[in-house]
Amino acid sequence: MSFSSLFQDLLDLLLPRFCCGCGSRLARGERYVCPRCMMQLSLEQDYDWRNNQRMLFWREHTVLQRMGAFAQYRRKSIVAHIIHHLKYYHHYELGPWMGRWAATTLQPTGLFEGVDALVPIPLTTKRLHWRGYNQAEQLARGLSEVLGVEVRTDILRRVANRESQARLPLEYRRKNVRHIFSLNPDAHPEGLHLMLVDDVMTTGATMMAAIKELEQVPDIQISVFVWSWTHPSADTIANDGMDNEAEAS
């Protein structure tokens, strides 16, 4: 056994690592999520990115090209536990790994075809200061490693802090995300195909607010990738966009 293997075994003994999905102890060579949880993950199976339910609900936004997700979000699921570790347990290194996993899996489906740049959804200043990183940007970095597409954090700005959406009634959620983004006048994204990136989408008002801001740009195309989403319904999505994501950005 090599010195590096012995060192890793000793490190695992002193500082054991646990699965983000189920909490079980990880074996040597396993990273973040155990094989059992990876097998049980609820992955998105509908690869018709141009004609899924969300695209149909938002079809009047003609700049919108494709919308897709890697996994299906349900509260208290393995997917939810993984996202909680990324967002609330300061596991920033989990984001690039999740991004690489999603990009490797979904690249053959055409979801990322023709995309010029990845644009992570910005956090509020308060939440960025508290967390120390933007989980959407961490995901985008992982996507970029596989796709070879640049990450642009200079295009969208978060211009207003809003209270957490998670406990707000639906009608207040819609109002709460109006005018929360602005375009950086020095970014010049004209003529680009931008892909907005976030970790989770439920009814999607934050994402729609970003889309509405970007669609002011001449000759722009927009696609959307979220690591997980809930399947929408007419009761939770309206054409003018809904609430922020299930667990508050």
C-alpha positions as CSV (number, residue, x, y, z in Angstrom):
1,M,0.0,0.0,0.0
2,S,1.4,3.4,-1.0
3,F,2.1,6.2,1.5
4,S,-0.7,8.3,-0.1
5,S,-3.2,5.5,0.5
6,L,-2.1,5.1,4.1
7,F,-2.4,8.8,4.6
8,Q,-5.9,8.9,3.1
9,D,-7.0,6.0,5.3
10,L,-5.6,7.8,8.4
11,L,-7.3,11.0,7.3
12,D,-10.6,9.2,6.8
13,L,-10.2,7.7,10.3
14,L,-9.5,11.0,12.0
15,L,-11.9,13.1,9.8
16,P,-14.5,10.8,8.5
17,R,-16.5,12.0,5.5
18,F,-20.3,11.5,5.2
19,C,-22.7,11.2,2.3
20,C,-24.6,14.4,1.6
21,G,-27.7,12.4,0.6
22,C,-28.1,9.9,3.5
23,G,-25.4,10.7,6.0
24,S,-23.7,7.3,5.8
25,R,-19.9,7.2,6.0
26,L,-18.1,7.4,2.6
27,A,-15.6,4.8,1.6
28,R,-12.2,5.6,0.2
29,G,-12.6,6.9,-3.4
30,E,-16.2,8.1,-2.8
31,R,-16.9,11.8,-3.0
32,Y,-19.8,13.8,-1.5
33,V,-22.5,11.3,-2.4
34,C,-22.5,7.5,-1.8
35,P,-23.2,5.1,-4.8
36,R,-26.5,4.1,-3.3
37,C,-27.8,7.7,-3.2
38,M,-26.5,8.3,-6.7
39,M,-28.4,5.3,-7.9
40,Q,-31.6,6.5,-6.1
41,L,-31.4,10.1,-7.2
42,S,-34.5,11.3,-9.0
43,L,-33.1,12.4,-12.3
44,E,-35.0,14.4,-14.9
45,Q,-36.1,12.1,-17.7
46,D,-37.8,14.5,-20.1
47,Y,-35.1,15.7,-22.4
48,D,-37.5,17.6,-24.7
49,W,-35.9,20.9,-23.5
50,R,-37.8,23.1,-26.1
51,N,-41.3,21.8,-25.2
52,N,-41.4,20.9,-21.5
53,Q,-44.1,22.4,-19.3
54,R,-42.1,25.4,-18.2
55,M,-41.3,26.3,-21.8
56,L,-45.0,26.1,-22.6
57,F,-46.0,28.3,-19.6
58,W,-43.4,30.9,-20.7
59,R,-43.8,30.6,-24.5
60,E,-44.5,34.3,-25.0
61,H,-40.9,35.0,-24.0
62,T,-39.5,34.4,-27.5
63,V,-35.9,34.8,-26.6
64,L,-36.1,31.7,-24.4
65,Q,-34.7,28.8,-26.3
66,R,-34.4,25.9,-23.9
67,M,-35.1,25.1,-20.2
68,G,-33.7,22.0,-18.4
69,A,-32.8,20.4,-15.1
70,F,-30.6,17.5,-14.0
71,A,-32.7,16.2,-11.1
72,Q,-36.3,16.4,-9.8
73,Y,-36.7,18.3,-6.5
74,R,-38.8,17.1,-3.7
75,R,-38.6,18.2,-0.1
76,K,-36.6,15.9,2.2
77,S,-35.4,13.9,-0.8
78,I,-31.8,13.0,-1.6
79,V,-31.7,15.9,-4.0
80,A,-32.9,18.3,-1.3
81,H,-30.3,17.0,1.1
82,I,-27.5,17.5,-1.4
83,I,-28.6,21.1,-2.1
84,H,-28.9,21.8,1.6
85,H,-25.3,20.8,2.0
86,L,-24.2,23.1,-0.8
87,K,-26.2,26.1,0.4
88,Y,-26.3,25.9,4.2
89,Y,-23.3,23.7,5.3
90,H,-20.6,25.8,3.5
91,H,-19.7,22.9,1.2
92,Y,-18.8,25.2,-1.7
93,E,-16.6,22.5,-3.3
94,L,-19.7,20.4,-3.8
95,G,-21.0,22.9,-6.4
96,P,-18.4,22.3,-9.1
97,W,-18.7,18.5,-8.6
98,M,-22.5,18.8,-9.1
99,G,-22.0,20.9,-12.2
100,R,-19.5,18.4,-13.7
101,W,-21.9,15.5,-13.0
102,A,-24.8,17.3,-14.6
103,A,-22.8,18.5,-17.6
104,T,-21.3,15.0,-18.3
105,T,-24.8,13.4,-18.0
106,L,-26.8,16.0,-20.0
107,Q,-24.3,17.1,-22.7
108,P,-25.5,14.4,-25.2
109,T,-29.1,15.6,-24.9
110,G,-28.4,19.0,-26.6
111,L,-29.4,21.1,-23.7
112,F,-26.1,23.1,-23.8
113,E,-25.8,23.3,-27.6
114,G,-24.9,26.7,-28.9
115,V,-24.5,28.4,-25.5
116,D,-22.0,31.2,-25.5
117,A,-21.8,31.9,-21.8
118,L,-23.1,30.6,-18.4
119,V,-24.7,33.3,-16.2
120,P,-25.2,32.3,-12.6
121,I,-28.1,33.9,-10.8
122,P,-26.6,36.5,-8.5
123,L,-27.2,36.4,-4.7
124,T,-28.2,39.3,-2.6
125,T,-25.3,41.1,-1.0
126,K,-26.4,40.0,2.5
127,R,-26.7,36.3,1.6
128,L,-23.4,36.3,-0.4
129,H,-21.7,37.8,2.7
130,W,-23.2,35.2,5.0
131,R,-22.5,32.2,2.7
132,G,-19.2,33.4,1.4
133,Y,-19.9,32.1,-2.1
134,N,-22.7,31.9,-4.7
135,Q,-23.8,28.3,-5.1
136,A,-25.1,29.0,-8.6
137,E,-21.6,30.2,-9.6
138,Q,-20.0,27.1,-8.1
139,L,-22.4,25.0,-10.2
140,A,-21.6,27.1,-13.3
141,R,-17.8,26.6,-12.7
142,G,-18.3,22.8,-12.8
143,L,-20.4,23.0,-16.0
144,S,-17.8,25.2,-17.6
145,E,-15.0,22.6,-16.9
146,V,-16.9,20.0,-18.9
147,L,-18.5,22.2,-21.6
148,G,-15.7,24.6,-22.2
149,V,-18.1,27.6,-22.0
150,E,-17.1,30.7,-20.1
151,V,-18.8,31.8,-16.9
152,R,-20.0,35.5,-16.9
153,T,-20.7,37.1,-13.6
154,D,-20.5,40.6,-14.9
155,I,-23.8,40.7,-16.9
156,L,-26.5,40.6,-14.2
157,R,-26.5,42.4,-10.9
158,R,-28.7,41.9,-7.9
159,V,-29.8,45.4,-7.1
160,A,-32.3,44.8,-4.2
161,N,-32.3,42.7,-1.1
162,R,-35.6,40.9,-0.6
163,E,-36.8,38.8,2.3
164,S,-36.7,35.1,2.0
165,Q,-39.4,33.8,-0.3
166,A,-39.9,30.4,1.3
167,R,-42.7,31.4,3.7
168,L,-44.4,34.1,1.6
169,P,-47.8,33.5,0.1
170,L,-47.7,33.2,-3.7
171,E,-49.2,36.6,-4.5
172,Y,-46.5,38.3,-2.3
173,R,-43.7,36.2,-3.9
174,R,-44.6,37.6,-7.3
175,K,-44.3,41.2,-6.0
176,N,-41.2,40.4,-4.0
177,V,-39.0,39.7,-7.0
178,R,-39.9,42.6,-9.3
179,H,-37.0,44.7,-10.4
180,I,-34.4,42.8,-8.4
181,F,-31.9,42.6,-11.2
182,S,-30.2,45.1,-13.5
183,L,-27.9,44.8,-16.5
184,N,-24.3,45.9,-16.3
185,P,-24.0,48.6,-19.0
186,D,-20.3,47.6,-19.5
187,A,-21.0,43.9,-20.1
188,H,-22.3,44.1,-23.7
189,P,-24.0,40.6,-24.1
190,E,-25.7,41.6,-27.4
191,G,-25.9,38.8,-29.8
192,L,-25.0,36.1,-27.3
193,H,-26.8,32.9,-26.3
194,L,-26.7,33.0,-22.5
195,M,-27.6,30.2,-20.2
196,L,-28.9,31.2,-16.7
197,V,-27.8,28.8,-14.0
198,D,-29.2,28.1,-10.6
199,D,-29.4,25.3,-8.1
200,V,-33.2,24.8,-7.6
201,M,-36.4,26.1,-9.2
202,T,-39.9,25.6,-7.9
203,T,-42.3,28.2,-9.3
204,G,-39.5,30.3,-10.7
205,A,-40.1,34.0,-10.1
206,T,-36.4,34.8,-9.5
207,M,-35.5,33.1,-12.8
208,M,-38.3,34.9,-14.6
209,A,-37.1,38.2,-13.2
210,A,-33.7,37.5,-14.7
211,I,-35.1,36.5,-18.0
212,K,-37.2,39.7,-18.2
213,E,-34.2,41.8,-17.5
214,L,-32.0,40.0,-20.1
215,E,-34.6,40.0,-22.8
216,Q,-34.2,43.8,-23.1
217,V,-30.8,43.1,-24.7
218,P,-30.9,43.3,-28.6
219,D,-30.4,40.0,-30.5
220,I,-30.0,37.9,-27.4
221,Q,-31.0,34.3,-26.8
222,I,-31.6,32.8,-23.4
223,S,-31.6,29.2,-22.1
224,V,-32.0,28.0,-18.5
225,F,-30.3,25.2,-16.5
226,V,-31.1,24.4,-12.9
227,W,-29.6,21.5,-11.1
228,S,-33.1,20.5,-9.8
229,W,-36.6,21.6,-10.3
230,T,-40.1,20.7,-9.2
231,H,-42.5,19.8,-12.0
232,P,-44.8,22.8,-12.5
233,S,-48.5,23.0,-12.7
234,A,-50.9,25.7,-13.8
235,D,-51.7,26.4,-10.1
236,T,-48.1,27.3,-9.3
237,I,-46.9,29.0,-12.5
238,A,-48.3,31.9,-14.4
239,N,-46.9,33.5,-17.5
240,D,-45.6,36.5,-15.6
241,G,-43.4,34.3,-13.4
242,M,-43.6,33.1,-9.8
243,D,-41.7,32.8,-6.6
244,N,-38.2,32.3,-5.7
245,E,-36.8,28.8,-5.2
246,A,-38.1,26.4,-2.7
247,E,-35.5,26.9,-0.1
248,A,-34.8,30.6,-0.7
249,S,-31.7,31.5,-2.6
